[in-house]
Amino acid sequence: MNKVLARFSCVLGALAMMAAPAAFAVDKKAKPRVTVKYPSKAAARAGARTHVSIRTKQRHFEADMIGGEPNLKSSAALVFDLAEEQTIYGKNTQNRTPIASITKLMTSMVVLDSNLPLEETIYIDAADFDSVKHTGSRLGAGTGLPRREMLRLALMSSENRAAASLARAYPGGTQSFVDAMNRKAVELGMRNTHFVDSTGLSSENTSTAEDLVKMVKGAYDYQLIREFTTTSAHEVETVAGRSLQFKNSNGLVRDPRSSWEIGLSKTGYISEAGRCLVMQAKIAARPVIIVLLDSWGKQTRIGDANRIKKWLETKLERKPVG
């Protein structure tokens, strides 16, 4: 009897062992499999770059602005709204300072007011060489160009010998020309401005940001000044048949990708004046005059101009003209 019971127990044990895997299999099938997909390394890096780019742009914008106004590096600056006839930004606007080649806007007005023939040939003389800063020029002694081309090079490329020759070829000579420059300044209401030469190489050519707005307004009335100051590059042929290439001294005018709409432009630099820039431009469909004086760093005046543009586009884009 005991042997029978033992055999029966063995059979039951075997049956239990056979049933167990089936039960376990049913349990496994009852639990749903969860699949987790992680982003690829490339996608993770792209997302991180986008996040960093947004934060970087935000920091740059905040650095460009202080208290809702542009953070300019120029020592003196003025933005004048021509539609409203009022200043919309000013910094040290009455500080009298050397203006370097911004002078050449006045030079050009005096030349055009004289009604001297623009096709008359003017020759570069040793007297036109820079004895103040000893700057160079590709216009050597004896180079002959029409007065029109000398004027273009003085405005577009800030050519000092061209500007000096225009003054020397004026009736009564250079001193008479400088006297006419100062009379024109008075006529324009520039009461804190004085000129001693036609090039701007002398640090005694001084003015204020407020006076330079008046000079830019006056110069803008001359079609040739508007044209010559906004020409990106130009080739001239001397009387001797030599071809010379010149480019605009303002990178914002030269750059074909620039979004600026510039109606008049003039740059200037001597060590005493720092980097200077004046422009008439349309920003957010609104005409403005920008004056930047004594900017430190070679590209700072361009950076300041772009900061002003960004600020004005935000400030004026929804404001109707007139």
BAMI-314135 format. One record per residue (C-alpha): z, y negated, x negated. Coordinates in steps of 0.5 Angstrom, whole numbers, plus 2048, in hexadecimal, padded with zeros to 3 digits. Each point is the difference from the previous one (the first is absolute). Layout:
N
ZYX
...
***
This chain:
322
800800800
8027FB7FA
7F98027FD
7FC7FE806
8047F9801
7FF7FF7F9
7F8801801
8007FC806
8037FA7FD
7FB8007FA
7FB800805
8037FA804
8007FC7F9
7F98027FE
7FE7FD807
8047FA7FF
7FD7FE7F9
7F9801803
8027FB806
8037FB7FB
7F97FD7FD
7FD7FF806
8067FC803
8007FC7FA
7F87FF800
8017FD807
8057FB7FE
7FC7FE7FB
7FA7FF805
8057FC804
8017FB7FB
7FA7FB7FF
7FE7FE7F9
8007F87FF
7FB7FE7FB
8027F97FC
7FA7FC7FD
8027FB7FA
7FB7FA7FE
7FC8027FA
8027FC7FA
7F97FC800
8027FD807
8077FF7FE
7FE7FC7FA
7FB7FC805
8067FE805
8047FE7FA
7FB7FB7FD
7FE7FD807
8087FF801
8007FD7F9
7FA7FC801
8037FD807
8067FE7FC
7FD7FD7FA
7FB7FC805
8077FD804
8037FE7F9
7FA7FD7FE
7FF7FC806
8087FE800
7FF7FE7F9
7FA7FB802
8057FD805
8067FC800
8037FD806
7FA801804
7FC7FC7FB
7FB8037FA
8048017F9
7FC7FC7FC
8008007F8
7FC7F97FF
8057FA7FF
7FD7FC805
7FC802806
7FD7FD806
7FD803806
7FC7FB805
7FE802807
7F97FC801
800801807
8077FD802
8007FB7FA
8068027FD
8048047FB
802807802
8038027F9
8037FC7FA
8038017FA
8017FA7FB
7FB7FC803
8017F97FD
8018037F9
7FB7FC7FB
7FD8057FB
7FA8017FC
7FA803804
7FC8037FB
7F9801802
8017FF807
7FE7F97FE
7F9802800
8007FF808
8017F97FE
7FB8007FB
7FB803805
8017FB805
7FF7FA7FB
7F98037FE
7FE801807
8027F9802
7FC7FD7FA
7F9803803
7FE8017F9
7FA804800
802808800
7FA8027FD
8017FC7FA
8018047FA
8077FF7FC
8018027F9
8068037FD
8037FB7FA
8058017FB
8047FB804
800805806
8048057FB
807801802
8057FD7FB
806801804
801807801
7FA8027FC
7FD805805
7F98037FF
7FA800804
7F9803800
7FD7F9801
7FF7FE7F9
7FE7F97FD
7F97FF802
800804807
7FC7FD805
801801808
7FF7FC806
8067FC802
800805807
8018067FB
8057FC7FC
8047FF806
7FF807803
8038037F9
8067FB800
802802807
7FE807800
8028027F9
8047FA7FF
7FC7FF7FA
8037FA7FC
7FA7FE7FC
7FC7FF806
8067FC803
8007FC7FA
7F97FF800
8007FD807
8057FB7FE
7FC7FE7FA
7F97FF804
8037FC805
7FF7F8800
8047FD7FB
8028077FD
807804800
8057FA801
7FC7FD806
800807803
8078017FF
8017FA803
7FC802806
804806801
8067FC801
7FD7FB805
7FE806804
807803800
8037FA803
7FA800805
802807802
8087FD800
8028047FA
8057FC7FE
8048047FB
7FA8027FC
7FD7FE7FA
7FA8027FC
7FE7FF7F8
7FA8057FF
7FB803804
8028087FE
807800801
8028027F9
8047FB800
807801802
8007F8802
7FC802806
806801805
800800808
805803805
7FE806805
8007FB806
7FB7FC7FC
7FC8067FF
7FF801807
7FD7FA801
7FB8017FA
7FE807803
7FF7FC807
7FC7FB7FC
7FC8057FC
7FE805806
7FC7FA803
7FB8017FA
7FB806802
7FE8017F9
8088017FE
801805805
7FA8047FE
8017FF7F8
807802801
7FF806804
7FA8037FC
8038077FD
7FB8007FA
7FA7FC7FD
7FB8007FB
7FD7F97FD
7FA7FF7FB
8017FB7FB
7FA7FB7FE
7FF8057FA
7FF806804
8068037FF
803804806
808800801
804803805
8067FD803
805803805
8057FD805
8077FE7FD
804803806
800807801
801800808
7F97FD800
7FD8057FB
802806803
7FB803805
806804804
8047F9801
8027FF807
8017F97FF
7FB7FB803
8007FA7FB
7FD7F9801
8027FD7FA
8048027FA
8027FE7F9
8048037FB
8047FC7FA
8048027FA
8037FD7FA
8078027FD
8037FA802
7FD801807
801807801
7FB804804
7FD7FC806
7FC801806
7FE7FC806
7FC803806
7FD7FE807
800806804
800803807
805805801
801803807
7FA7FC802
8047FA7FE
7FE7FB7FB
8067FE7FB
8007FD7F9
8048047FB
8037FC7F9
8048057FB
8027FC7FA
8038037F9
800807802
8038057FA
7FC8067FE
7F9800800
7FF803807
8067FD803
7FC7FB804
7FB805803
806804802
8037FA803
7FA7FE804
800807803
807800802
7FE7F9803
7FA804804
805806802
8057FB803
7FB7FC803
7FC805804
807803803
8027F8801
7F97FE803
7FC806803
8037FF807
8007F8800
7FA7FD803
7FC7FA7FC
7FF7FA804
***
